Amino acid sequence: MSTSSPRLVTLLALLGLAPVAYYILGTGRTIVALSLVSVVIIAASLYLMTADHEGQAT
């Protein structure tokens, strides 16, 4: 069983930005920026899924 918190895993997902940024700098192609957006969307959705919610029970 993993001892790391879900929020820590979410922050580690942002490490995926490093290779994408490196590839953008190396190639200079702007189409690769879509990969950067995808990594940010994935990390944000993980963050929202693991965030504490105070909702009303129905």
TIVEXFI-779286 format. One record per residue: residue number from 1; residue in one letter; x, y, z of N, C-alpha, C, O, CB in turn. Coordinates in steps of 0.05 Angstrom, whole numbers, plus 5000, padded with zeros to 4 digits. Glycine has a CB too. Example, Ala and Ser with C-alpha at 12.3 -4.5 7.8 and 13.67 -1.06 7.14 Angstrom:
<atoms>
<atom><resi>1</resi><resn>A</resn><n_c1>5264</n_c1><n_c2>4886</n_c2><n_c3>5156</n_c3><ca_c1>5246</ca_c1><ca_c2>4910</ca_c2><ca_c3>5156</ca_c3><c_c1>5264</c_c1><c_c2>4934</c_c2><c_c3>5156</c_c3><o_c1>5285</o_c1><o_c2>4934</o_c2><o_c3>5169</o_c3><cb_c1>5226</cb_c1><cb_c2>4911</cb_c2><cb_c3>5181</cb_c3></atom>
<atom><resi>2</resi><resn>S</resn><n_c1>5257</n_c1><n_c2>4955</n_c2><n_c3>5142</n_c3><ca_c1>5273</ca_c1><ca_c2>4979</ca_c2><ca_c3>5143</ca_c3><c_c1>5258</c_c1><c_c2>5001</c_c2><c_c3>5157</c_c3><o_c1>5268</o_c1><o_c2>5023</o_c2><o_c3>5161</o_c3><cb_c1>5282</cb_c1><cb_c2>4988</cb_c2><cb_c3>5114</cb_c3></atom>
</atoms>
This chain:
<atoms>
<atom><resi>1</resi><resn>M</resn><n_c1>5017</n_c1><n_c2>4977</n_c2><n_c3>5000</n_c3><ca_c1>5000</ca_c1><ca_c2>5000</ca_c2><ca_c3>5000</ca_c3><c_c1>5018</c_c1><c_c2>5025</c_c2><c_c3>5000</c_c3><o_c1>5038</o_c1><o_c2>5026</o_c2><o_c3>5014</o_c3><cb_c1>4981</cb_c1><cb_c2>5000</cb_c2><cb_c3>5024</cb_c3></atom>
<atom><resi>2</resi><resn>S</resn><n_c1>5010</n_c1><n_c2>5044</n_c2><n_c3>4985</n_c3><ca_c1>5026</ca_c1><ca_c2>5069</ca_c2><ca_c3>4983</ca_c3><c_c1>5022</c_c1><c_c2>5087</c_c2><c_c3>5007</c_c3><o_c1>5000</o_c1><o_c2>5089</o_c2><o_c3>5018</o_c3><cb_c1>5018</cb_c1><cb_c2>5084</cb_c2><cb_c3>4957</cb_c3></atom>
<atom><resi>3</resi><resn>T</resn><n_c1>5044</n_c1><n_c2>5099</n_c2><n_c3>5016</n_c3><ca_c1>5042</ca_c1><ca_c2>5117</ca_c2><ca_c3>5039</ca_c3><c_c1>5042</c_c1><c_c2>5146</c_c2><c_c3>5031</c_c3><o_c1>5040</o_c1><o_c2>5164</o_c2><o_c3>5048</o_c3><cb_c1>5066</cb_c1><cb_c2>5112</cb_c2><cb_c3>5057</cb_c3></atom>
<atom><resi>4</resi><resn>S</resn><n_c1>5043</n_c1><n_c2>5152</n_c2><n_c3>5005</n_c3><ca_c1>5043</ca_c1><ca_c2>5179</ca_c2><ca_c3>4996</ca_c3><c_c1>5014</c_c1><c_c2>5190</c_c2><c_c3>4994</c_c3><o_c1>4996</o_c1><o_c2>5175</o_c2><o_c3>4987</o_c3><cb_c1>5057</cb_c1><cb_c2>5182</cb_c2><cb_c3>4969</cb_c3></atom>
<atom><resi>5</resi><resn>S</resn><n_c1>5011</n_c1><n_c2>5215</n_c2><n_c3>4999</n_c3><ca_c1>4985</ca_c1><ca_c2>5227</ca_c2><ca_c3>4999</ca_c3><c_c1>4976</c_c1><c_c2>5232</c_c2><c_c3>4970</c_c3><o_c1>4994</o_c1><o_c2>5236</o_c2><o_c3>4952</o_c3><cb_c1>4984</cb_c1><cb_c2>5253</cb_c2><cb_c3>5015</cb_c3></atom>
<atom><resi>6</resi><resn>P</resn><n_c1>4950</n_c1><n_c2>5233</n_c2><n_c3>4964</n_c3><ca_c1>4941</ca_c1><ca_c2>5239</ca_c2><ca_c3>4937</ca_c3><c_c1>4950</c_c1><c_c2>5266</c_c2><c_c3>4928</c_c3><o_c1>4955</o_c1><o_c2>5270</o_c2><o_c3>4904</o_c3><cb_c1>4911</cb_c1><cb_c2>5236</cb_c2><cb_c3>4936</cb_c3></atom>
<atom><resi>7</resi><resn>R</resn><n_c1>4951</n_c1><n_c2>5285</n_c2><n_c3>4946</n_c3><ca_c1>4959</ca_c1><ca_c2>5312</ca_c2><ca_c3>4938</ca_c3><c_c1>4988</c_c1><c_c2>5313</c_c2><c_c3>4930</c_c3><o_c1>4995</o_c1><o_c2>5328</o_c2><o_c3>4911</o_c3><cb_c1>4954</cb_c1><cb_c2>5332</cb_c2><cb_c3>4961</cb_c3></atom>
<atom><resi>8</resi><resn>L</resn><n_c1>5005</n_c1><n_c2>5297</n_c2><n_c3>4943</n_c3><ca_c1>5033</ca_c1><ca_c2>5296</ca_c2><ca_c3>4935</ca_c3><c_c1>5036</c_c1><c_c2>5284</c_c2><c_c3>4907</c_c3><o_c1>5052</o_c1><o_c2>5293</o_c2><o_c3>4891</o_c3><cb_c1>5049</cb_c1><cb_c2>5280</cb_c2><cb_c3>4956</cb_c3></atom>
<atom><resi>9</resi><resn>V</resn><n_c1>5020</n_c1><n_c2>5264</n_c2><n_c3>4902</n_c3><ca_c1>5021</ca_c1><ca_c2>5251</ca_c2><ca_c3>4875</ca_c3><c_c1>5012</c_c1><c_c2>5271</c_c2><c_c3>4854</c_c3><o_c1>5023</o_c1><o_c2>5272</o_c2><o_c3>4832</o_c3><cb_c1>5002</cb_c1><cb_c2>5226</cb_c2><cb_c3>4875</cb_c3></atom>
<atom><resi>10</resi><resn>T</resn><n_c1>4992</n_c1><n_c2>5288</n_c2><n_c3>4861</n_c3><ca_c1>4983</ca_c1><ca_c2>5309</ca_c2><ca_c3>4842</ca_c3><c_c1>5006</c_c1><c_c2>5329</c_c2><c_c3>4836</c_c3><o_c1>5010</o_c1><o_c2>5336</o_c2><o_c3>4813</o_c3><cb_c1>4959</cb_c1><cb_c2>5324</cb_c2><cb_c3>4854</cb_c3></atom>
<atom><resi>11</resi><resn>L</resn><n_c1>5020</n_c1><n_c2>5337</n_c2><n_c3>4857</n_c3><ca_c1>5043</ca_c1><ca_c2>5355</ca_c2><ca_c3>4852</ca_c3><c_c1>5065</c_c1><c_c2>5342</c_c2><c_c3>4836</c_c3><o_c1>5078</o_c1><o_c2>5355</o_c2><o_c3>4820</o_c3><cb_c1>5054</cb_c1><cb_c2>5365</cb_c2><cb_c3>4879</cb_c3></atom>
<atom><resi>12</resi><resn>L</resn><n_c1>5069</n_c1><n_c2>5316</n_c2><n_c3>4840</n_c3><ca_c1>5089</ca_c1><ca_c2>5302</ca_c2><ca_c3>4824</ca_c3><c_c1>5081</c_c1><c_c2>5300</c_c2><c_c3>4795</c_c3><o_c1>5098</o_c1><o_c2>5297</o_c2><o_c3>4778</o_c3><cb_c1>5093</cb_c1><cb_c2>5274</cb_c2><cb_c3>4836</cb_c3></atom>
<atom><resi>13</resi><resn>A</resn><n_c1>5055</n_c1><n_c2>5301</n_c2><n_c3>4790</n_c3><ca_c1>5045</ca_c1><ca_c2>5300</ca_c2><ca_c3>4762</ca_c3><c_c1>5055</c_c1><c_c2>5325</c_c2><c_c3>4747</c_c3><o_c1>5058</o_c1><o_c2>5324</o_c2><o_c3>4722</o_c3><cb_c1>5015</cb_c1><cb_c2>5299</cb_c2><cb_c3>4761</cb_c3></atom>
<atom><resi>14</resi><resn>L</resn><n_c1>5060</n_c1><n_c2>5346</n_c2><n_c3>4761</n_c3><ca_c1>5070</ca_c1><ca_c2>5370</ca_c2><ca_c3>4748</ca_c3><c_c1>5099</c_c1><c_c2>5367</c_c2><c_c3>4739</c_c3><o_c1>5108</o_c1><o_c2>5383</o_c2><o_c3>4723</o_c3><cb_c1>5068</cb_c1><cb_c2>5394</cb_c2><cb_c3>4767</cb_c3></atom>
<atom><resi>15</resi><resn>L</resn><n_c1>5112</n_c1><n_c2>5347</n_c2><n_c3>4748</n_c3><ca_c1>5139</ca_c1><ca_c2>5341</ca_c2><ca_c3>4738</ca_c3><c_c1>5139</c_c1><c_c2>5334</c_c2><c_c3>4709</c_c3><o_c1>5159</o_c1><o_c2>5334</o_c2><o_c3>4695</o_c3><cb_c1>5152</cb_c1><cb_c2>5319</cb_c2><cb_c3>4755</cb_c3></atom>
<atom><resi>16</resi><resn>G</resn><n_c1>5116</n_c1><n_c2>5326</n_c2><n_c3>4699</n_c3><ca_c1>5113</ca_c1><ca_c2>5321</ca_c2><ca_c3>4670</ca_c3><c_c1>5117</c_c1><c_c2>5345</c_c2><c_c3>4653</c_c3><o_c1>5120</o_c1><o_c2>5343</o_c2><o_c3>4629</o_c3><cb_c1>5086</cb_c1><cb_c2>5309</cb_c2><cb_c3>4665</cb_c3></atom>
<atom><resi>17</resi><resn>L</resn><n_c1>5116</n_c1><n_c2>5369</n_c2><n_c3>4665</n_c3><ca_c1>5121</ca_c1><ca_c2>5393</ca_c2><ca_c3>4650</ca_c3><c_c1>5150</c_c1><c_c2>5396</c_c2><c_c3>4641</c_c3><o_c1>5155</o_c1><o_c2>5409</o_c2><o_c3>4621</o_c3><cb_c1>5112</cb_c1><cb_c2>5418</cb_c2><cb_c3>4667</cb_c3></atom>
<atom><resi>18</resi><resn>A</resn><n_c1>5168</n_c1><n_c2>5385</n_c2><n_c3>4657</n_c3><ca_c1>5196</ca_c1><ca_c2>5388</ca_c2><ca_c3>4650</ca_c3><c_c1>5204</c_c1><c_c2>5377</c_c2><c_c3>4623</c_c3><o_c1>5216</o_c1><o_c2>5391</o_c2><o_c3>4607</o_c3><cb_c1>5213</cb_c1><cb_c2>5375</cb_c2><cb_c3>4672</cb_c3></atom>
<atom><resi>19</resi><resn>P</resn><n_c1>5198</n_c1><n_c2>5351</n_c2><n_c3>4617</n_c3><ca_c1>5205</ca_c1><ca_c2>5341</ca_c2><ca_c3>4590</ca_c3><c_c1>5191</c_c1><c_c2>5356</c_c2><c_c3>4567</c_c3><o_c1>5202</o_c1><o_c2>5359</o_c2><o_c3>4546</o_c3><cb_c1>5200</cb_c1><cb_c2>5312</cb_c2><cb_c3>4589</cb_c3></atom>
<atom><resi>20</resi><resn>V</resn><n_c1>5166</n_c1><n_c2>5364</n_c2><n_c3>4572</n_c3><ca_c1>5152</ca_c1><ca_c2>5378</ca_c2><ca_c3>4551</ca_c3><c_c1>5165</c_c1><c_c2>5405</c_c2><c_c3>4546</c_c3><o_c1>5169</o_c1><o_c2>5413</o_c2><o_c3>4523</o_c3><cb_c1>5122</cb_c1><cb_c2>5382</cb_c2><cb_c3>4559</cb_c3></atom>
<atom><resi>21</resi><resn>A</resn><n_c1>5172</n_c1><n_c2>5419</n_c2><n_c3>4567</n_c3><ca_c1>5185</ca_c1><ca_c2>5445</ca_c2><ca_c3>4563</ca_c3><c_c1>5212</c_c1><c_c2>5442</c_c2><c_c3>4550</c_c3><o_c1>5220</o_c1><o_c2>5458</o_c2><o_c3>4532</o_c3><cb_c1>5189</cb_c1><cb_c2>5459</cb_c2><cb_c3>4590</cb_c3></atom>
<atom><resi>22</resi><resn>Y</resn><n_c1>5227</n_c1><n_c2>5421</n_c2><n_c3>4557</n_c3><ca_c1>5253</ca_c1><ca_c2>5416</ca_c2><ca_c3>4545</ca_c3><c_c1>5249</c_c1><c_c2>5410</c_c2><c_c3>4515</c_c3><o_c1>5265</o_c1><o_c2>5419</o_c2><o_c3>4498</o_c3><cb_c1>5267</cb_c1><cb_c2>5392</cb_c2><cb_c3>4559</cb_c3></atom>
<atom><resi>23</resi><resn>Y</resn><n_c1>5229</n_c1><n_c2>5395</n_c2><n_c3>4508</n_c3><ca_c1>5224</ca_c1><ca_c2>5388</ca_c2><ca_c3>4480</ca_c3><c_c1>5216</c_c1><c_c2>5413</c_c2><c_c3>4464</c_c3><o_c1>5224</o_c1><o_c2>5417</o_c2><o_c3>4441</o_c3><cb_c1>5202</cb_c1><cb_c2>5367</cb_c2><cb_c3>4477</cb_c3></atom>
<atom><resi>24</resi><resn>I</resn><n_c1>5200</n_c1><n_c2>5430</n_c2><n_c3>4477</n_c3><ca_c1>5192</ca_c1><ca_c2>5455</ca_c2><ca_c3>4463</ca_c3><c_c1>5217</c_c1><c_c2>5472</c_c2><c_c3>4458</c_c3><o_c1>5220</o_c1><o_c2>5484</o_c2><o_c3>4436</o_c3><cb_c1>5172</cb_c1><cb_c2>5471</cb_c2><cb_c3>4480</cb_c3></atom>
<atom><resi>25</resi><resn>L</resn><n_c1>5235</n_c1><n_c2>5474</n_c2><n_c3>4477</n_c3><ca_c1>5259</ca_c1><ca_c2>5490</ca_c2><ca_c3>4474</ca_c3><c_c1>5277</c_c1><c_c2>5478</c_c2><c_c3>4453</c_c3><o_c1>5290</o_c1><o_c2>5493</o_c2><o_c3>4438</o_c3><cb_c1>5273</cb_c1><cb_c2>5493</cb_c2><cb_c3>4500</cb_c3></atom>
<atom><resi>26</resi><resn>G</resn><n_c1>5278</n_c1><n_c2>5452</n_c2><n_c3>4451</n_c3><ca_c1>5296</ca_c1><ca_c2>5439</ca_c2><ca_c3>4432</ca_c3><c_c1>5286</c_c1><c_c2>5440</c_c2><c_c3>4403</c_c3><o_c1>5301</o_c1><o_c2>5444</o_c2><o_c3>4385</o_c3><cb_c1>5299</cb_c1><cb_c2>5410</cb_c2><cb_c3>4439</cb_c3></atom>
<atom><resi>27</resi><resn>T</resn><n_c1>5259</n_c1><n_c2>5438</n_c2><n_c3>4400</n_c3><ca_c1>5249</ca_c1><ca_c2>5437</ca_c2><ca_c3>4372</ca_c3><c_c1>5238</c_c1><c_c2>5464</c_c2><c_c3>4363</c_c3><o_c1>5239</o_c1><o_c2>5470</o_c2><o_c3>4339</o_c3><cb_c1>5227</cb_c1><cb_c2>5417</cb_c2><cb_c3>4370</cb_c3></atom>
<atom><resi>28</resi><resn>G</resn><n_c1>5228</n_c1><n_c2>5480</n_c2><n_c3>4382</n_c3><ca_c1>5217</ca_c1><ca_c2>5506</ca_c2><ca_c3>4374</ca_c3><c_c1>5190</c_c1><c_c2>5504</c_c2><c_c3>4361</c_c3><o_c1>5180</o_c1><o_c2>5524</o_c2><o_c3>4350</o_c3><cb_c1>5236</cb_c1><cb_c2>5520</cb_c2><cb_c3>4356</cb_c3></atom>
<atom><resi>29</resi><resn>R</resn><n_c1>5178</n_c1><n_c2>5480</n_c2><n_c3>4362</n_c3><ca_c1>5151</ca_c1><ca_c2>5477</ca_c2><ca_c3>4349</ca_c3><c_c1>5130</c_c1><c_c2>5484</c_c2><c_c3>4369</c_c3><o_c1>5130</o_c1><o_c2>5475</o_c2><o_c3>4392</o_c3><cb_c1>5148</cb_c1><cb_c2>5448</cb_c2><cb_c3>4339</cb_c3></atom>
<atom><resi>30</resi><resn>T</resn><n_c1>5111</n_c1><n_c2>5501</n_c2><n_c3>4361</n_c3><ca_c1>5090</ca_c1><ca_c2>5510</ca_c2><ca_c3>4379</ca_c3><c_c1>5068</c_c1><c_c2>5489</c_c2><c_c3>4383</c_c3><o_c1>5053</o_c1><o_c2>5490</o_c2><o_c3>4402</o_c3><cb_c1>5078</cb_c1><cb_c2>5535</cb_c2><cb_c3>4369</cb_c3></atom>
<atom><resi>31</resi><resn>I</resn><n_c1>5067</n_c1><n_c2>5469</n_c2><n_c3>4365</n_c3><ca_c1>5046</ca_c1><ca_c2>5449</ca_c2><ca_c3>4367</ca_c3><c_c1>5051</c_c1><c_c2>5432</c_c2><c_c3>4392</c_c3><o_c1>5032</o_c1><o_c2>5420</o_c2><o_c3>4403</o_c3><cb_c1>5045</cb_c1><cb_c2>5431</cb_c2><cb_c3>4342</cb_c3></atom>
<atom><resi>32</resi><resn>V</resn><n_c1>5075</n_c1><n_c2>5431</n_c2><n_c3>4402</n_c3><ca_c1>5082</ca_c1><ca_c2>5415</ca_c2><ca_c3>4426</ca_c3><c_c1>5070</c_c1><c_c2>5428</c_c2><c_c3>4450</c_c3><o_c1>5067</o_c1><o_c2>5416</o_c2><o_c3>4471</o_c3><cb_c1>5112</cb_c1><cb_c2>5412</cb_c2><cb_c3>4429</cb_c3></atom>
<atom><resi>33</resi><resn>A</resn><n_c1>5063</n_c1><n_c2>5454</n_c2><n_c3>4448</n_c3><ca_c1>5051</ca_c1><ca_c2>5468</ca_c2><ca_c3>4471</ca_c3><c_c1>5024</c_c1><c_c2>5455</c_c2><c_c3>4479</c_c3><o_c1>5016</o_c1><o_c2>5458</o_c2><o_c3>4502</o_c3><cb_c1>5046</cb_c1><cb_c2>5497</cb_c2><cb_c3>4464</cb_c3></atom>
<atom><resi>34</resi><resn>L</resn><n_c1>5011</n_c1><n_c2>5441</n_c2><n_c3>4461</n_c3><ca_c1>4987</ca_c1><ca_c2>5426</ca_c2><ca_c3>4468</ca_c3><c_c1>4993</c_c1><c_c2>5404</c_c2><c_c3>4488</c_c3><o_c1>4976</o_c1><o_c2>5399</o_c2><o_c3>4505</o_c3><cb_c1>4974</cb_c1><cb_c2>5414</cb_c2><cb_c3>4443</cb_c3></atom>
<atom><resi>35</resi><resn>S</resn><n_c1>5016</n_c1><n_c2>5392</n_c2><n_c3>4487</n_c3><ca_c1>5023</ca_c1><ca_c2>5373</ca_c2><ca_c3>4508</ca_c3><c_c1>5026</c_c1><c_c2>5386</c_c2><c_c3>4535</c_c3><o_c1>5019</o_c1><o_c2>5374</o_c2><o_c3>4555</o_c3><cb_c1>5050</cb_c1><cb_c2>5359</cb_c2><cb_c3>4500</cb_c3></atom>
<atom><resi>36</resi><resn>L</resn><n_c1>5037</n_c1><n_c2>5410</n_c2><n_c3>4535</n_c3><ca_c1>5040</ca_c1><ca_c2>5425</ca_c2><ca_c3>4559</ca_c3><c_c1>5012</c_c1><c_c2>5430</c_c2><c_c3>4572</c_c3><o_c1>5009</o_c1><o_c2>5428</o_c2><o_c3>4596</o_c3><cb_c1>5055</cb_c1><cb_c2>5452</cb_c2><cb_c3>4554</cb_c3></atom>
<atom><resi>37</resi><resn>V</resn><n_c1>4993</n_c1><n_c2>5438</n_c2><n_c3>4555</n_c3><ca_c1>4966</ca_c1><ca_c2>5443</ca_c2><ca_c3>4565</ca_c3><c_c1>4954</c_c1><c_c2>5417</c_c2><c_c3>4575</c_c3><o_c1>4940</o_c1><o_c2>5418</o_c2><o_c3>4596</o_c3><cb_c1>4949</cb_c1><cb_c2>5454</cb_c2><cb_c3>4542</cb_c3></atom>
<atom><resi>38</resi><resn>S</resn><n_c1>4959</n_c1><n_c2>5395</n_c2><n_c3>4562</n_c3><ca_c1>4948</ca_c1><ca_c2>5369</ca_c2><ca_c3>4571</ca_c3><c_c1>4958</c_c1><c_c2>5362</c_c2><c_c3>4598</c_c3><o_c1>4943</o_c1><o_c2>5352</o_c2><o_c3>4615</o_c3><cb_c1>4954</cb_c1><cb_c2>5347</cb_c2><cb_c3>4551</cb_c3></atom>
<atom><resi>39</resi><resn>V</resn><n_c1>4984</n_c1><n_c2>5366</n_c2><n_c3>4603</n_c3><ca_c1>4996</ca_c1><ca_c2>5359</ca_c2><ca_c3>4629</ca_c3><c_c1>4983</c_c1><c_c2>5377</c_c2><c_c3>4651</c_c3><o_c1>4977</o_c1><o_c2>5367</o_c2><o_c3>4673</o_c3><cb_c1>5026</cb_c1><cb_c2>5363</cb_c2><cb_c3>4629</cb_c3></atom>
<atom><resi>40</resi><resn>V</resn><n_c1>4979</n_c1><n_c2>5402</n_c2><n_c3>4645</n_c3><ca_c1>4967</ca_c1><ca_c2>5420</ca_c2><ca_c3>4665</ca_c3><c_c1>4938</c_c1><c_c2>5412</c_c2><c_c3>4671</c_c3><o_c1>4930</o_c1><o_c2>5413</o_c2><o_c3>4694</o_c3><cb_c1>4968</cb_c1><cb_c2>5449</cb_c2><cb_c3>4654</cb_c3></atom>
<atom><resi>41</resi><resn>I</resn><n_c1>4923</n_c1><n_c2>5404</n_c2><n_c3>4650</n_c3><ca_c1>4896</ca_c1><ca_c2>5396</ca_c2><ca_c3>4654</ca_c3><c_c1>4895</c_c1><c_c2>5370</c_c2><c_c3>4671</c_c3><o_c1>4878</o_c1><o_c2>5368</o_c2><o_c3>4689</o_c3><cb_c1>4882</cb_c1><cb_c2>5391</cb_c2><cb_c3>4627</cb_c3></atom>
<atom><resi>42</resi><resn>I</resn><n_c1>4912</n_c1><n_c2>5351</n_c2><n_c3>4666</n_c3><ca_c1>4913</ca_c1><ca_c2>5327</ca_c2><ca_c3>4682</ca_c3><c_c1>4920</c_c1><c_c2>5333</c_c2><c_c3>4711</c_c3><o_c1>4907</o_c1><o_c2>5322</o_c2><o_c3>4729</o_c3><cb_c1>4933</cb_c1><cb_c2>5307</cb_c2><cb_c3>4670</cb_c3></atom>
<atom><resi>43</resi><resn>A</resn><n_c1>4940</n_c1><n_c2>5349</n_c2><n_c3>4716</n_c3><ca_c1>4948</ca_c1><ca_c2>5356</ca_c2><ca_c3>4743</ca_c3><c_c1>4925</c_c1><c_c2>5371</c_c2><c_c3>4757</c_c3><o_c1>4920</o_c1><o_c2>5366</o_c2><o_c3>4781</o_c3><cb_c1>4974</cb_c1><cb_c2>5373</cb_c2><cb_c3>4743</cb_c3></atom>
<atom><resi>44</resi><resn>A</resn><n_c1>4912</n_c1><n_c2>5389</n_c2><n_c3>4744</n_c3><ca_c1>4890</ca_c1><ca_c2>5404</ca_c2><ca_c3>4756</ca_c3><c_c1>4867</c_c1><c_c2>5386</c_c2><c_c3>4763</c_c3><o_c1>4855</o_c1><o_c2>5389</o_c2><o_c3>4784</o_c3><cb_c1>4881</cb_c1><cb_c2>5427</cb_c2><cb_c3>4738</cb_c3></atom>
<atom><resi>45</resi><resn>S</resn><n_c1>4861</n_c1><n_c2>5367</n_c2><n_c3>4745</n_c3><ca_c1>4838</ca_c1><ca_c2>5349</ca_c2><ca_c3>4751</ca_c3><c_c1>4845</c_c1><c_c2>5331</c_c2><c_c3>4775</c_c3><o_c1>4828</o_c1><o_c2>5325</o_c2><o_c3>4791</o_c3><cb_c1>4831</cb_c1><cb_c2>5333</cb_c2><cb_c3>4727</cb_c3></atom>
<atom><resi>46</resi><resn>L</resn><n_c1>4870</n_c1><n_c2>5322</n_c2><n_c3>4776</n_c3><ca_c1>4878</ca_c1><ca_c2>5305</ca_c2><ca_c3>4799</ca_c3><c_c1>4877</c_c1><c_c2>5322</c_c2><c_c3>4825</c_c3><o_c1>4868</o_c1><o_c2>5311</o_c2><o_c3>4846</o_c3><cb_c1>4907</cb_c1><cb_c2>5295</cb_c2><cb_c3>4795</cb_c3></atom>
<atom><resi>47</resi><resn>Y</resn><n_c1>4885</n_c1><n_c2>5347</n_c2><n_c3>4824</n_c3><ca_c1>4883</ca_c1><ca_c2>5364</ca_c2><ca_c3>4847</ca_c3><c_c1>4854</c_c1><c_c2>5367</c_c2><c_c3>4856</c_c3><o_c1>4849</o_c1><o_c2>5366</o_c2><o_c3>4880</o_c3><cb_c1>4896</cb_c1><cb_c2>5391</cb_c2><cb_c3>4841</cb_c3></atom>
<atom><resi>48</resi><resn>L</resn><n_c1>4836</n_c1><n_c2>5372</n_c2><n_c3>4838</n_c3><ca_c1>4808</ca_c1><ca_c2>5376</ca_c2><ca_c3>4845</ca_c3><c_c1>4796</c_c1><c_c2>5350</c_c2><c_c3>4855</c_c3><o_c1>4779</o_c1><o_c2>5351</o_c2><o_c3>4873</o_c3><cb_c1>4793</cb_c1><cb_c2>5386</cb_c2><cb_c3>4821</cb_c3></atom>
<atom><resi>49</resi><resn>M</resn><n_c1>4804</n_c1><n_c2>5327</n_c2><n_c3>4845</n_c3><ca_c1>4793</ca_c1><ca_c2>5302</ca_c2><ca_c3>4854</ca_c3><c_c1>4802</c_c1><c_c2>5295</c_c2><c_c3>4882</c_c3><o_c1>4788</o_c1><o_c2>5282</o_c2><o_c3>4897</o_c3><cb_c1>4801</cb_c1><cb_c2>5279</cb_c2><cb_c3>4835</cb_c3></atom>
<atom><resi>50</resi><resn>T</resn><n_c1>4826</n_c1><n_c2>5304</n_c2><n_c3>4890</n_c3><ca_c1>4837</ca_c1><ca_c2>5297</ca_c2><ca_c3>4916</ca_c3><c_c1>4833</c_c1><c_c2>5319</c_c2><c_c3>4936</c_c3><o_c1>4841</o_c1><o_c2>5317</o_c2><o_c3>4959</o_c3><cb_c1>4866</cb_c1><cb_c2>5290</cb_c2><cb_c3>4914</cb_c3></atom>
<atom><resi>51</resi><resn>A</resn><n_c1>4820</n_c1><n_c2>5341</n_c2><n_c3>4928</n_c3><ca_c1>4816</ca_c1><ca_c2>5364</ca_c2><ca_c3>4947</ca_c3><c_c1>4794</c_c1><c_c2>5357</c_c2><c_c3>4967</c_c3><o_c1>4777</o_c1><o_c2>5341</o_c2><o_c3>4962</o_c3><cb_c1>4808</cb_c1><cb_c2>5389</cb_c2><cb_c3>4931</cb_c3></atom>
<atom><resi>52</resi><resn>D</resn><n_c1>4796</n_c1><n_c2>5369</n_c2><n_c3>4990</n_c3><ca_c1>4776</ca_c1><ca_c2>5366</ca_c2><ca_c3>5010</ca_c3><c_c1>4751</c_c1><c_c2>5381</c_c2><c_c3>5002</c_c3><o_c1>4752</o_c1><o_c2>5405</o_c2><o_c3>4994</o_c3><cb_c1>4786</cb_c1><cb_c2>5376</cb_c2><cb_c3>5038</cb_c3></atom>
<atom><resi>53</resi><resn>H</resn><n_c1>4728</n_c1><n_c2>5368</n_c2><n_c3>5003</n_c3><ca_c1>4702</ca_c1><ca_c2>5380</ca_c2><ca_c3>4996</ca_c3><c_c1>4684</c_c1><c_c2>5381</c_c2><c_c3>5020</c_c3><o_c1>4682</o_c1><o_c2>5362</o_c2><o_c3>5035</o_c3><cb_c1>4689</cb_c1><cb_c2>5365</cb_c2><cb_c3>4972</cb_c3></atom>
<atom><resi>54</resi><resn>E</resn><n_c1>4670</n_c1><n_c2>5403</n_c2><n_c3>5022</n_c3><ca_c1>4650</ca_c1><ca_c2>5406</ca_c2><ca_c3>5043</ca_c3><c_c1>4623</c_c1><c_c2>5410</c_c2><c_c3>5028</c_c3><o_c1>4614</o_c1><o_c2>5432</o_c2><o_c3>5025</o_c3><cb_c1>4656</cb_c1><cb_c2>5429</cb_c2><cb_c3>5063</cb_c3></atom>
<atom><resi>55</resi><resn>G</resn><n_c1>4612</n_c1><n_c2>5388</n_c2><n_c3>5020</n_c3><ca_c1>4587</ca_c1><ca_c2>5389</ca_c2><ca_c3>5005</ca_c3><c_c1>4564</c_c1><c_c2>5380</c_c2><c_c3>5023</c_c3><o_c1>4567</o_c1><o_c2>5369</o_c2><o_c3>5045</o_c3><cb_c1>4588</cb_c1><cb_c2>5372</cb_c2><cb_c3>4980</cb_c3></atom>
<atom><resi>56</resi><resn>Q</resn><n_c1>4540</n_c1><n_c2>5385</n_c2><n_c3>5013</n_c3><ca_c1>4516</ca_c1><ca_c2>5377</ca_c2><ca_c3>5027</ca_c3><c_c1>4508</c_c1><c_c2>5349</c_c2><c_c3>5018</c_c3><o_c1>4508</o_c1><o_c2>5343</o_c2><o_c3>4994</o_c3><cb_c1>4493</cb_c1><cb_c2>5397</cb_c2><cb_c3>5022</cb_c3></atom>
<atom><resi>57</resi><resn>A</resn><n_c1>4502</n_c1><n_c2>5333</n_c2><n_c3>5037</n_c3><ca_c1>4493</ca_c1><ca_c2>5306</ca_c2><ca_c3>5031</ca_c3><c_c1>4463</c_c1><c_c2>5307</c_c2><c_c3>5022</c_c3><o_c1>4447</o_c1><o_c2>5320</o_c2><o_c3>5035</o_c3><cb_c1>4496</cb_c1><cb_c2>5287</cb_c2><cb_c3>5055</cb_c3></atom>
<atom><resi>58</resi><resn>T</resn><n_c1>4457</n_c1><n_c2>5293</n_c2><n_c3>5001</n_c3><ca_c1>4429</ca_c1><ca_c2>5294</ca_c2><ca_c3>4992</ca_c3><c_c1>4415</c_c1><c_c2>5268</c_c2><c_c3>4998</c_c3><o_c1>4392</o_c1><o_c2>5265</o_c2><o_c3>4992</o_c3><cb_c1>4428</cb_c1><cb_c2>5299</cb_c2><cb_c3>4962</cb_c3></atom>
</atoms>
